Amino acid sequence: MEASDTFIDGLMGQLPFDIGTEEFVQNPYRHYEEVRRSSGPVHRTPSGDVVVLGYPEAKAVLSDPRFGHGAQTAQDATGYGVPARTFLLTDPPGHTRQRERVRRAFTAREMLSLRRRIGEMAAGLVAEAARSGTADIVAEVARPLSARVVAEVIGVPDDLRGRFAQAAALLVRGMDPPGVLAPATRERIARARVRLARDIGVALRRPAGTGILRALTQGRALAQGPDGRAARAETVATCAQLVAAGYETTVGLIGNGTHALLRHPDQLAWLAATGPSEQACAAAVEELLRFDPPIQMAPRCALEDADIAGTPVPRGTVVAVLLGAANRDPRVFPDPHRLRLDRRPRHLAFGLGSHYCLGAALARLEATAALAHLLPRRPRPTGPPVSYSPSRVARSVQSLHVRLHPLDT
């Protein structure tokens, strides 16, 4: 997603806290709670737009077809001023058609094969990271694992995967308000977007397509000519958007989740004592997603006159659902600011409704595999204090240095 002054800058600038501060980046949850206490679960900004902080209210908005992106095709602008570009930011029926094409890459057979491959990749990366006794979990496990999996799922050829990973790491910053990005960063993001589109275009011209590239091109003419060029452009844009949506989300989930466990040694010890079993790690991932989700906000626009918990929302109103705030709603999650792995939370980290994250199952598999291979090495924090990415929409630990022990024999 490309941010614009008409949406994120304007909307977030009206909140009663400053998203540009380092304090907010490190801990947005305290600020969310202050707004919830003063305004309730639904906050109306001075301009009339709406910010949703409550869980029931967020769930209602995300599952209500009266709230959407306001774009019917990838050529339209959304209702909050962001170019749609791909089906991820469009509404049904156009969204449904393209989403179904992408979903074909996530068949039960493909997921079973990926589960084995993800386990193998995670095991190899953790073993390599542990060789020296200390490692940066983000740089040496989370990022390479996410890059390899997304590249494999999309169908990026091996010789293009190095550049692909570099571009993917930059694209997520394009979700942020331009006002918080340095000019040099904006230029790097723009160049990364062009490079990624070129690499996906190269992959499309190769005969043996795999993964999502194959699913998107089956039954479609991608030859030259107006129709072929349009189909090719749509495929390239869709894959590029999936990279931005899937890569950093998983990096954030693994990094944020591991960091949360290290900050809660009692919960880390409990999980490690389970073996750690794959089942226990998978259950823990759900609470980690609730506690510190990698995506903090889901934008919507009122497509017709509606209301949110009795708050009138006229057509055209911008609605920002703060997923991180909803996942810590004390009405739904007792003691919400405490990590408790015995919960079975029905969180909103992957959204809900027609725009529920297509890659949710994949992200869960990656995080589960990473934890299952990290925990037997008894990770302990070491090195500099943890800092988070300056991104305001995506939330991820920038680096996480730990001491890893040899496997017990």
QUIKA-V727271 format. One record per residue. N is the residue number from 0. PHI is phi in whole degrees, -180 to 180 (999 if undefined). OMEGA is omega as a letter, one per 30 degrees, with the letter a starting at -180 (999 if undefined). Layout:
n=N phi=PHI omega=OMEGA
n=N phi=PHI omega=OMEGA
//
This chain:
n=0 phi=999 omega=l
n=1 phi=-97 omega=l
n=2 phi=-78 omega=l
n=3 phi=-146 omega=l
n=4 phi=-59 omega=a
n=5 phi=-75 omega=a
n=6 phi=-118 omega=a
n=7 phi=-65 omega=l
n=8 phi=-57 omega=a
n=9 phi=-67 omega=a
n=10 phi=-68 omega=a
n=11 phi=-67 omega=l
n=12 phi=-68 omega=a
n=13 phi=-96 omega=l
n=14 phi=-75 omega=a
n=15 phi=-79 omega=l
n=16 phi=-153 omega=a
n=17 phi=-99 omega=a
n=18 phi=-73 omega=a
n=19 phi=-85 omega=a
n=20 phi=-87 omega=l
n=21 phi=-65 omega=l
n=22 phi=-61 omega=l
n=23 phi=-67 omega=a
n=24 phi=-60 omega=a
n=25 phi=-72 omega=a
n=26 phi=-151 omega=l
n=27 phi=-72 omega=a
n=28 phi=-67 omega=l
n=29 phi=-64 omega=l
n=30 phi=-70 omega=l
n=31 phi=-57 omega=a
n=32 phi=-65 omega=l
n=33 phi=-64 omega=l
n=34 phi=-66 omega=a
n=35 phi=-63 omega=a
n=36 phi=-68 omega=a
n=37 phi=-87 omega=a
n=38 phi=-114 omega=a
n=39 phi=88 omega=a
n=40 phi=-74 omega=l
n=41 phi=-128 omega=a
n=42 phi=-112 omega=l
n=43 phi=-99 omega=a
n=44 phi=-80 omega=l
n=45 phi=-56 omega=a
n=46 phi=-84 omega=l
n=47 phi=101 omega=l
n=48 phi=-76 omega=a
n=49 phi=-127 omega=l
n=50 phi=-118 omega=a
n=51 phi=-104 omega=a
n=52 phi=-116 omega=a
n=53 phi=-91 omega=a
n=54 phi=-67 omega=l
n=55 phi=-60 omega=a
n=56 phi=-69 omega=l
n=57 phi=-65 omega=l
n=58 phi=-60 omega=a
n=59 phi=-65 omega=a
n=60 phi=-66 omega=a
n=61 phi=-66 omega=a
n=62 phi=-102 omega=a
n=63 phi=-96 omega=a
n=64 phi=-66 omega=l
n=65 phi=-73 omega=l
n=66 phi=-115 omega=a
n=67 phi=-152 omega=l
n=68 phi=-96 omega=l
n=69 phi=83 omega=l
n=70 phi=-121 omega=l
n=71 phi=-97 omega=l
n=72 phi=-133 omega=a
n=73 phi=-70 omega=l
n=74 phi=-91 omega=a
n=75 phi=-86 omega=l
n=76 phi=-92 omega=l
n=77 phi=-74 omega=l
n=78 phi=-71 omega=l
n=79 phi=-116 omega=l
n=80 phi=88 omega=l
n=81 phi=-111 omega=l
n=82 phi=-58 omega=a
n=83 phi=-67 omega=l
n=84 phi=67 omega=a
n=85 phi=-137 omega=a
n=86 phi=-64 omega=a
n=87 phi=-62 omega=a
n=88 phi=-114 omega=l
n=89 phi=-114 omega=a
n=90 phi=-106 omega=l
n=91 phi=-59 omega=g
n=92 phi=-88 omega=a
n=93 phi=-60 omega=l
n=94 phi=-61 omega=a
n=95 phi=-63 omega=a
n=96 phi=-61 omega=a
n=97 phi=-73 omega=l
n=98 phi=-62 omega=l
n=99 phi=-64 omega=l
n=100 phi=-63 omega=l
n=101 phi=-68 omega=a
n=102 phi=-60 omega=a
n=103 phi=-61 omega=l
n=104 phi=-77 omega=a
n=105 phi=-111 omega=l
n=106 phi=-69 omega=l
n=107 phi=-60 omega=l
n=108 phi=-66 omega=l
n=109 phi=-63 omega=a
n=110 phi=-67 omega=l
n=111 phi=-64 omega=l
n=112 phi=-64 omega=l
n=113 phi=-65 omega=l
n=114 phi=-59 omega=l
n=115 phi=-66 omega=a
n=116 phi=-65 omega=a
n=117 phi=-64 omega=l
n=118 phi=-60 omega=l
n=119 phi=-65 omega=a
n=120 phi=-64 omega=a
n=121 phi=-63 omega=l
n=122 phi=-61 omega=a
n=123 phi=-66 omega=a
n=124 phi=-66 omega=l
n=125 phi=-66 omega=l
n=126 phi=-62 omega=l
n=127 phi=-66 omega=a
n=128 phi=-65 omega=a
n=129 phi=-83 omega=a
n=130 phi=-58 omega=a
n=131 phi=-89 omega=a
n=132 phi=94 omega=l
n=133 phi=-131 omega=a
n=134 phi=-157 omega=l
n=135 phi=-96 omega=a
n=136 phi=-61 omega=a
n=137 phi=-69 omega=a
n=138 phi=-73 omega=a
n=139 phi=-101 omega=l
n=140 phi=-125 omega=a
n=141 phi=-63 omega=a
n=142 phi=-68 omega=l
n=143 phi=-64 omega=l
n=144 phi=-65 omega=a
n=145 phi=-63 omega=a
n=146 phi=-63 omega=a
n=147 phi=-66 omega=a
n=148 phi=-69 omega=a
n=149 phi=-63 omega=l
n=150 phi=-63 omega=a
n=151 phi=-69 omega=a
n=152 phi=-65 omega=l
n=153 phi=-72 omega=a
n=154 phi=103 omega=l
n=155 phi=-77 omega=l
n=156 phi=-60 omega=a
n=157 phi=-56 omega=a
n=158 phi=-72 omega=a
n=159 phi=-106 omega=a
n=160 phi=-73 omega=l
n=161 phi=-63 omega=l
n=162 phi=-66 omega=l
n=163 phi=-58 omega=a
n=164 phi=-64 omega=l
n=165 phi=-64 omega=l
n=166 phi=-67 omega=a
n=167 phi=-60 omega=a
n=168 phi=-65 omega=a
n=169 phi=-90 omega=a
n=170 phi=-61 omega=a
n=171 phi=-63 omega=l
n=172 phi=-66 omega=l
n=173 phi=-68 omega=l
n=174 phi=-79 omega=a
n=175 phi=-85 omega=l
n=176 phi=-61 omega=l
n=177 phi=-56 omega=a
n=178 phi=-65 omega=a
n=179 phi=-101 omega=l
n=180 phi=-107 omega=l
n=181 phi=-68 omega=l
n=182 phi=-53 omega=a
n=183 phi=-65 omega=l
n=184 phi=-67 omega=l
n=185 phi=-62 omega=l
n=186 phi=-66 omega=l
n=187 phi=-65 omega=l
n=188 phi=-64 omega=a
n=189 phi=-62 omega=l
n=190 phi=-66 omega=l
n=191 phi=-64 omega=l
n=192 phi=-65 omega=l
n=193 phi=-67 omega=l
n=194 phi=-61 omega=a
n=195 phi=-64 omega=l
n=196 phi=-62 omega=l
n=197 phi=-65 omega=a
n=198 phi=-66 omega=l
n=199 phi=-67 omega=l
n=200 phi=-62 omega=l
n=201 phi=-62 omega=l
n=202 phi=-62 omega=l
n=203 phi=-64 omega=a
n=204 phi=-81 omega=l
n=205 phi=-89 omega=a
n=206 phi=-70 omega=a
n=207 phi=-96 omega=l
n=208 phi=-70 omega=l
n=209 phi=-135 omega=l
n=210 phi=58 omega=a
n=211 phi=-65 omega=l
n=212 phi=-58 omega=l
n=213 phi=-67 omega=a
n=214 phi=-63 omega=a
n=215 phi=-76 omega=a
n=216 phi=-101 omega=l
n=217 phi=-63 omega=l
n=218 phi=75 omega=a
n=219 phi=-120 omega=l
n=220 phi=-89 omega=l
n=221 phi=-111 omega=l
n=222 phi=-77 omega=l
n=223 phi=-71 omega=a
n=224 phi=111 omega=a
n=225 phi=-56 omega=a
n=226 phi=-67 omega=a
n=227 phi=-65 omega=l
n=228 phi=-65 omega=l
n=229 phi=-66 omega=l
n=230 phi=-64 omega=l
n=231 phi=-65 omega=l
n=232 phi=-63 omega=l
n=233 phi=-64 omega=l
n=234 phi=-66 omega=l
n=235 phi=-61 omega=a
n=236 phi=-64 omega=a
n=237 phi=-63 omega=l
n=238 phi=-64 omega=l
n=239 phi=-62 omega=l
n=240 phi=-69 omega=l
n=241 phi=-65 omega=l
n=242 phi=-62 omega=a
n=243 phi=-63 omega=a
n=244 phi=-75 omega=a
n=245 phi=-93 omega=a
n=246 phi=-69 omega=a
n=247 phi=-71 omega=l
n=248 phi=-59 omega=a
n=249 phi=-71 omega=l
n=250 phi=-58 omega=l
n=251 phi=-63 omega=l
n=252 phi=-62 omega=a
n=253 phi=-68 omega=a
n=254 phi=-67 omega=a
n=255 phi=-62 omega=a
n=256 phi=-66 omega=l
n=257 phi=-64 omega=l
n=258 phi=-62 omega=l
n=259 phi=-61 omega=l
n=260 phi=-65 omega=l
n=261 phi=-65 omega=l
n=262 phi=-81 omega=l
n=263 phi=-126 omega=a
n=264 phi=-59 omega=l
n=265 phi=-66 omega=l
n=266 phi=-72 omega=l
n=267 phi=-62 omega=a
n=268 phi=-65 omega=l
n=269 phi=-63 omega=a
n=270 phi=-68 omega=a
n=271 phi=-62 omega=a
n=272 phi=-70 omega=l
n=273 phi=-79 omega=l
n=274 phi=140 omega=f
n=275 phi=-78 omega=a
n=276 phi=-78 omega=l
n=277 phi=-62 omega=l
n=278 phi=-64 omega=l
n=279 phi=-67 omega=l
n=280 phi=-65 omega=l
n=281 phi=-63 omega=l
n=282 phi=-67 omega=l
n=283 phi=-63 omega=a
n=284 phi=-57 omega=a
n=285 phi=-65 omega=l
n=286 phi=-70 omega=l
n=287 phi=-65 omega=l
n=288 phi=-65 omega=l
n=289 phi=-67 omega=a
n=290 phi=-68 omega=a
n=291 phi=-149 omega=a
n=292 phi=-68 omega=a
n=293 phi=-74 omega=l
n=294 phi=-118 omega=a
n=295 phi=-97 omega=a
n=296 phi=-141 omega=l
n=297 phi=-123 omega=a
n=298 phi=-83 omega=l
n=299 phi=-144 omega=l
n=300 phi=-134 omega=l
n=301 phi=-72 omega=a
n=302 phi=-83 omega=l
n=303 phi=-155 omega=l
n=304 phi=-59 omega=a
n=305 phi=-150 omega=l
n=306 phi=-148 omega=l
n=307 phi=-126 omega=a
n=308 phi=52 omega=l
n=309 phi=88 omega=l
n=310 phi=-86 omega=a
n=311 phi=-63 omega=l
n=312 phi=-129 omega=a
n=313 phi=-65 omega=l
n=314 phi=-54 omega=l
n=315 phi=93 omega=l
n=316 phi=-68 omega=l
n=317 phi=-80 omega=a
n=318 phi=-124 omega=l
n=319 phi=-108 omega=l
n=320 phi=-90 omega=l
n=321 phi=-87 omega=a
n=322 phi=-62 omega=l
n=323 phi=-63 omega=l
n=324 phi=-73 omega=a
n=325 phi=-61 omega=a
n=326 phi=-72 omega=l
n=327 phi=-121 omega=l
n=328 phi=-72 omega=a
n=329 phi=-67 omega=l
n=330 phi=-70 omega=a
n=331 phi=-113 omega=a
n=332 phi=-119 omega=l
n=333 phi=-57 omega=a
n=334 phi=50 omega=a
n=335 phi=-67 omega=a
n=336 phi=-91 omega=l
n=337 phi=-113 omega=l
n=338 phi=-77 omega=l
n=339 phi=-135 omega=a
n=340 phi=-75 omega=l
n=341 phi=-85 omega=l
n=342 phi=-74 omega=l
n=343 phi=-127 omega=a
n=344 phi=-75 omega=l
n=345 phi=-97 omega=a
n=346 phi=-79 omega=a
n=347 phi=-115 omega=a
n=348 phi=-60 omega=l
n=349 phi=-103 omega=a
n=350 phi=82 omega=a
n=351 phi=-167 omega=l
n=352 phi=77 omega=a
n=353 phi=-66 omega=a
n=354 phi=-105 omega=l
n=355 phi=-55 omega=a
n=356 phi=-56 omega=l
n=357 phi=-64 omega=a
n=358 phi=-95 omega=a
n=359 phi=-59 omega=a
n=360 phi=-63 omega=a
n=361 phi=-67 omega=l
n=362 phi=-61 omega=l
n=363 phi=-63 omega=l
n=364 phi=-60 omega=a
n=365 phi=-65 omega=a
n=366 phi=-65 omega=l
n=367 phi=-62 omega=a
n=368 phi=-64 omega=a
n=369 phi=-61 omega=l
n=370 phi=-65 omega=a
n=371 phi=-61 omega=a
n=372 phi=-95 omega=l
n=373 phi=-78 omega=a
n=374 phi=-63 omega=l
n=375 phi=-62 omega=l
n=376 phi=-94 omega=l
n=377 phi=47 omega=a
n=378 phi=-64 omega=l
n=379 phi=-134 omega=a
n=380 phi=-66 omega=l
n=381 phi=-154 omega=l
n=382 phi=81 omega=a
n=383 phi=-70 omega=l
n=384 phi=-59 omega=a
n=385 phi=-75 omega=l
n=386 phi=-128 omega=a
n=387 phi=-101 omega=l
n=388 phi=-57 omega=l
n=389 phi=-70 omega=l
n=390 phi=-61 omega=l
n=391 phi=-100 omega=a
n=392 phi=-90 omega=l
n=393 phi=-89 omega=a
n=394 phi=-126 omega=a
n=395 phi=-153 omega=l
n=396 phi=-66 omega=a
n=397 phi=-74 omega=l
n=398 phi=-153 omega=a
n=399 phi=-147 omega=a
n=400 phi=-87 omega=a
n=401 phi=-137 omega=l
n=402 phi=-97 omega=a
n=403 phi=-115 omega=a
n=404 phi=-94 omega=l
n=405 phi=-62 omega=l
n=406 phi=-64 omega=l
n=407 phi=-67 omega=a
n=408 phi=-115 omega=999
//
